[in-house]
Amino acid sequence: MNDLLLASLAAAAFGLVVGSFLNVCISRLPLDYSVVTPRSHCPRCGAAIAWYDNIPLLSFLLLLGRCRACRAPISLRYPLVEFSTALLFFWAWWRTGGGWAGFKWCLFAAILVELIFSDAEFRILPDEFTIGGIFAGLSLAPVVPVPEGIIAWLWRLRAPESSSALESFLHALLAAVFLSGGLWLMGLAYQRIRGREGLGFGDVKMTAFLGAFLGLETGLLALLAGSLLGSVLGILWIKARGEDASTYELPFGSFLGVGALVAAATRL
């Protein structure tokens, strides 16, 4: 077994732990609860969860998906988040070869997992992950360059002697501004025309986070993929539930997050 495979498996194991923490964030941040206290407990009976019942994936399987105390079903979201994070960490580390690049794209994946599931369950995209993701993307851009694009190319024409770190940072910054600004303007136009809000500001902040990590072109691809998924799957979901399409609030952030994973996969 080669070193990269071992390192990728270790990243996946760490992803399980991170996924367990993300579940806490998904459950508590939208409700403005602390992610530190109180300790994990069953939402049905309130019983504290022992450490041996809080092992990622394994405890869910051993408990057959039920609380040990009251036997209430445990949401499938818990193992799904843990497994998804582990799988994405393995993939990111394997594709990048590890190092700072592996760290950057594992972090990107972890933030997206939180946002996807938080928006799907609560229709909330926590600032801790959207705004935090913007700063993380900008901070890491000089260390691990964002995917090449027209912004970096134009800047190189203007200042051919500039460092690649500066080019990458400017690309990330301008992509975050352009993508989020463009989406905000579209949402504003929709509101003026239709007389109701069609886009939350959390989606705008999430788009800025995507620009900071993916750059302009790959960020646009993420927006396109997310919009297509939202249009097709969203319509099918609304029809299946018998909801009113004119009033039902779709979790656009969830579709956007999946689109971002697809877009990132094309560039790594």
C-alpha positions as CSV (number, residue, x, y, z in Angstrom):
1,M,0.0,0.0,0.0
2,N,1.6,3.3,-1.1
3,D,2.1,6.3,1.1
4,L,-0.4,8.5,-0.6
5,L,-3.2,5.9,-0.2
6,L,-2.3,5.5,3.5
7,A,-2.4,9.3,3.9
8,S,-5.7,9.5,2.1
9,L,-7.2,6.8,4.3
10,A,-6.0,8.7,7.4
11,A,-7.6,11.9,5.9
12,A,-10.8,9.9,5.6
13,A,-10.6,8.8,9.2
14,F,-10.1,12.4,10.2
15,G,-13.1,13.3,8.0
16,L,-15.3,11.0,10.1
17,V,-14.3,13.0,13.2
18,V,-14.8,16.3,11.4
19,G,-18.2,15.1,10.1
20,S,-19.3,14.3,13.7
21,F,-18.5,17.9,14.7
22,L,-20.3,19.2,11.6
23,N,-23.4,17.4,12.7
24,V,-23.2,19.4,16.0
25,C,-22.9,22.6,14.0
26,I,-25.8,21.7,11.7
27,S,-28.0,20.9,14.7
28,R,-27.1,23.9,16.8
29,L,-25.9,26.9,14.8
30,P,-29.2,27.6,13.0
31,L,-30.8,27.7,16.4
32,D,-28.1,30.0,17.9
33,Y,-27.0,27.3,20.4
34,S,-23.4,26.8,21.5
35,V,-21.5,24.0,19.7
36,V,-19.5,23.4,23.0
37,T,-22.2,23.0,25.7
38,P,-24.2,21.2,26.6
39,R,-22.8,17.8,25.7
40,S,-24.5,15.8,23.0
41,H,-27.9,14.4,24.0
42,C,-30.9,12.8,22.4
43,P,-33.3,15.5,21.1
44,R,-36.3,13.2,22.0
45,C,-35.6,12.2,25.6
46,G,-32.7,14.4,26.6
47,A,-30.5,11.6,27.7
48,A,-26.7,12.4,27.4
49,I,-24.9,10.4,24.8
50,A,-22.0,8.4,26.1
51,W,-18.7,8.5,24.3
52,Y,-19.1,4.9,23.1
53,D,-22.4,5.9,21.5
54,N,-20.8,8.8,19.7
55,I,-18.3,7.1,17.5
56,P,-18.8,8.3,13.9
57,L,-20.7,5.8,11.8
58,L,-19.9,2.8,14.0
59,S,-22.2,3.8,16.9
60,F,-25.1,4.4,14.5
61,L,-24.6,0.9,13.1
62,L,-24.3,-0.8,16.5
63,L,-27.3,1.0,17.9
64,L,-29.3,0.1,14.7
65,G,-30.0,3.8,14.2
66,R,-31.9,4.3,17.6
67,C,-31.2,6.1,20.8
68,R,-30.0,3.7,23.5
69,A,-32.2,5.3,26.2
70,C,-35.6,5.8,24.5
71,R,-35.1,3.9,21.2
72,A,-36.2,6.9,19.2
73,P,-34.9,6.8,15.6
74,I,-31.7,8.7,15.0
75,S,-31.8,10.9,11.9
76,L,-30.1,9.5,8.9
77,R,-28.5,12.9,8.5
78,Y,-25.9,12.0,11.1
79,P,-24.2,9.0,9.4
80,L,-24.7,10.7,6.0
81,V,-22.8,13.8,7.0
82,E,-20.0,11.7,8.6
83,F,-19.7,9.4,5.6
84,S,-19.8,12.2,3.1
85,T,-17.1,14.2,4.9
86,A,-14.9,11.1,5.1
87,L,-15.3,10.3,1.4
88,L,-14.6,13.9,0.3
89,F,-11.5,14.1,2.5
90,F,-10.2,10.9,1.0
91,W,-10.9,12.2,-2.5
92,A,-9.4,15.7,-1.9
93,W,-6.2,14.3,-0.3
94,W,-5.8,11.6,-3.0
95,R,-6.3,14.0,-5.9
96,T,-4.1,16.8,-4.6
97,G,-1.3,14.7,-3.1
98,G,-1.8,16.2,0.3
99,G,0.1,19.1,1.8
100,W,-1.4,22.5,1.8
101,A,-3.5,21.7,-1.3
102,G,-5.0,18.7,0.5
103,F,-5.7,20.9,3.6
104,K,-7.4,23.6,1.5
105,W,-9.7,21.3,-0.4
106,C,-10.6,19.2,2.6
107,L,-11.5,22.5,4.4
108,F,-13.6,23.5,1.3
109,A,-15.4,20.2,1.4
110,A,-16.1,20.4,5.1
111,I,-17.6,23.8,4.8
112,L,-19.8,22.7,1.9
113,V,-21.1,19.7,3.7
114,E,-22.2,21.9,6.6
115,L,-23.9,24.4,4.3
116,I,-25.6,21.8,2.2
117,F,-27.2,20.0,5.1
118,S,-27.9,23.1,7.2
119,D,-29.8,24.7,4.3
120,A,-31.6,21.6,3.5
121,E,-32.8,21.1,7.1
122,F,-33.2,24.7,8.4
123,R,-33.1,26.9,5.3
124,I,-30.2,28.7,7.1
125,L,-26.6,29.2,5.9
126,P,-24.6,30.1,9.1
127,D,-22.3,33.1,9.0
128,E,-19.6,31.0,10.8
129,F,-19.3,29.0,7.6
130,T,-20.1,31.4,4.8
131,I,-18.2,34.5,6.1
132,G,-15.6,32.2,7.7
133,G,-15.2,30.4,4.4
134,I,-14.6,33.7,2.6
135,F,-11.7,34.6,4.9
136,A,-10.3,31.0,4.7
137,G,-10.4,31.1,0.9
138,L,-8.7,34.5,0.7
139,S,-6.1,33.5,3.3
140,L,-5.2,30.2,1.5
141,A,-5.3,31.7,-2.1
142,P,-1.6,32.9,-1.9
143,V,-0.5,29.5,-0.6
144,V,-2.6,27.2,-2.9
145,P,-3.5,29.1,-6.1
146,V,-7.1,29.2,-7.2
147,P,-7.8,27.7,-10.6
148,E,-6.3,29.8,-13.4
149,G,-8.7,32.2,-15.1
150,I,-9.1,35.5,-17.0
151,I,-8.6,37.7,-13.9
152,A,-5.1,36.3,-13.3
153,W,-4.3,36.4,-17.0
154,L,-5.3,40.1,-17.3
155,W,-3.4,41.0,-14.1
156,R,-0.3,39.2,-15.5
157,L,-0.5,41.4,-18.6
158,R,-0.7,44.5,-16.5
159,A,2.0,43.5,-14.0
160,P,4.1,40.7,-15.5
161,E,6.6,40.9,-12.6
162,S,4.0,40.4,-9.9
163,S,4.2,37.2,-7.7
164,S,1.9,34.3,-8.3
165,A,0.8,34.5,-4.7
166,L,-0.5,38.1,-5.3
167,E,-2.2,37.1,-8.6
168,S,-4.0,34.2,-6.9
169,F,-5.1,36.5,-4.0
170,L,-6.5,39.1,-6.3
171,H,-8.2,36.5,-8.4
172,A,-9.9,35.1,-5.3
173,L,-10.9,38.5,-4.0
174,L,-12.3,39.8,-7.3
175,A,-14.1,36.5,-8.0
176,A,-15.7,36.6,-4.6
177,V,-16.9,40.2,-5.3
178,F,-18.1,39.6,-8.9
179,L,-19.9,36.4,-8.2
180,S,-21.7,37.5,-5.0
181,G,-22.4,41.0,-6.4
182,G,-23.9,39.5,-9.6
183,L,-26.1,37.1,-7.7
184,W,-27.2,39.9,-5.3
185,L,-28.2,42.1,-8.3
186,M,-30.2,39.2,-9.8
187,G,-32.0,38.6,-6.5
188,L,-32.7,42.4,-6.2
189,A,-34.1,42.4,-9.8
190,Y,-36.3,39.4,-9.1
191,Q,-37.6,41.1,-5.9
192,R,-38.5,44.3,-7.8
193,I,-40.2,42.4,-10.6
194,R,-42.1,39.8,-8.6
195,G,-42.6,41.8,-5.4
196,R,-41.2,39.1,-3.1
197,E,-37.8,37.9,-2.0
198,G,-36.4,35.2,-4.3
199,L,-32.9,34.9,-2.9
200,G,-31.6,35.0,0.7
201,F,-28.5,37.0,1.6
202,G,-27.0,33.8,2.9
203,D,-26.8,32.6,-0.7
204,V,-24.9,35.7,-1.6
205,K,-22.3,35.2,1.1
206,M,-22.0,31.5,0.1
207,T,-21.3,32.6,-3.4
208,A,-18.6,34.9,-2.2
209,F,-17.1,31.9,-0.4
210,L,-17.1,29.9,-3.5
211,G,-15.4,32.6,-5.5
212,A,-12.7,32.9,-2.9
213,F,-11.9,29.2,-3.2
214,L,-12.7,28.4,-6.9
215,G,-12.0,31.7,-8.7
216,L,-14.2,33.3,-11.3
217,E,-14.6,30.6,-14.0
218,T,-15.0,27.6,-11.8
219,G,-17.2,29.6,-9.5
220,L,-19.5,30.4,-12.4
221,L,-19.5,26.7,-13.3
222,A,-20.6,26.0,-9.7
223,L,-23.4,28.6,-10.0
224,L,-24.6,27.1,-13.3
225,A,-24.5,23.5,-12.0
226,G,-26.3,24.5,-8.8
227,S,-29.0,26.4,-10.7
228,L,-29.6,23.5,-13.0
229,L,-29.9,21.1,-10.1
230,G,-32.2,23.4,-8.3
231,S,-34.4,23.9,-11.4
232,V,-34.7,20.2,-12.3
233,L,-34.6,18.4,-8.9
234,G,-36.4,21.3,-7.2
235,I,-39.4,21.1,-9.5
236,L,-39.5,17.3,-9.2
237,W,-39.4,17.6,-5.4
238,I,-42.2,20.3,-5.3
239,K,-44.4,18.2,-7.5
240,A,-43.8,15.0,-5.5
241,R,-44.8,16.8,-2.3
242,G,-47.7,18.6,-3.9
243,E,-46.4,22.0,-2.8
244,D,-47.2,25.4,-4.4
245,A,-44.2,26.2,-6.6
246,S,-44.9,30.0,-6.2
247,T,-44.5,29.9,-2.4
248,Y,-42.3,26.9,-1.6
249,E,-38.8,27.9,-0.5
250,L,-36.2,25.7,-2.1
251,P,-32.8,25.3,-0.3
252,F,-30.8,26.9,-3.1
253,G,-27.6,26.8,-0.9
254,S,-27.8,23.0,-0.9
255,F,-28.0,22.8,-4.7
256,L,-25.3,25.4,-5.0
257,G,-23.1,23.4,-2.6
258,V,-23.5,20.2,-4.7
259,G,-22.8,22.2,-7.8
260,A,-19.6,23.5,-6.2
261,L,-18.4,20.0,-5.5
262,V,-19.0,19.1,-9.1
263,A,-17.2,22.2,-10.3
264,A,-14.2,21.5,-8.0
265,A,-14.0,18.0,-9.3
266,T,-13.4,19.2,-12.8
267,R,-10.4,21.3,-11.7
268,L,-8.6,19.1,-9.2
